[in-house]
């Protein structure tokens, strides 16, 4: 009876409040995502990624002169050291992209002049460099692994357009640039998810910005956090055509498996970001003359929701990864770059959280994260084990 009354401990900290934050709020029951007081829909429709990154770092939307200065700062910091390019060329071409990105973060730390400066001003400068250099690093690696020369950032292109240019070697048009920019806005921040928690936990030790962001990248590489949109696209390719969607849904549910992109750990309704991505996926499919991925996604969402309700008597909802998969694919982004593209956006949120962890409150003294655990080994009953000599051990 005593064991039956014990609380379940292995809950992944769900429902446990560990800190307060002014950066973002996820209201799962209402289906709302808020960045520093602004609804994600308003930001996606009316603000650029540069404006959102400024908002996350400085707690306000920029005025025109502030935005111009911030964009100039980003442009000035986009180049990555040639030593890093040389290091990337030594990597196996089949290396996991997230591993290369995480290693690149550590190498960038070696070249940052502010790395030992613990002031808030230095932390902001490091944050801006990371936001600026992530797209350059990722695009450089993709070109190197495909035997192409990395491209230098273009001084005349904004953040999203620059990434597509460095990745594909040609300047995107206005609509494609806009779609990429909206994607970056949508993925910039999401409160205390696993990777953000990892960044803040490392920051709580007073480790520097790059160590904290490197930990976040490592967390995002895990399949239970990042990579969902990769699995959505792989699922769509496995299904192959619209006429096979219904059979696939029934097959998955009959076997007790999931439909990737349906369900979320936080939202009790559709992820608000999915409804912004869906029409962009449709339009991008129309642009390239192949709408089947969008059409399959739409049918898969509707069929999956209906079938889940029939079987379980409750609803399931679409998440942000569901339509970002077909959108990225239509934009010509390789599937194994989907999660790294998430990272080049989320680094803005990660760095904002690290700064908040360092400097929120009256003094820059973060509380070292030190959770408790309950020891359940009980190898020798209530007593400690007696250490037997090696020769006497069976």
Helices and strands as residue ranges (DSSP letters): E 24-27, E 32-35, E 38-39, H 40-46, H 49-58, H 64-76, H 82-88, H 97-109, H 120-145, H 159-168, H 174-187, H 194-203, H 209-220, H 228-239, G 242-244, H 245-254, H 272-288, H 292-312, H 321-330, G 335-337, H 338-359, G 390-392
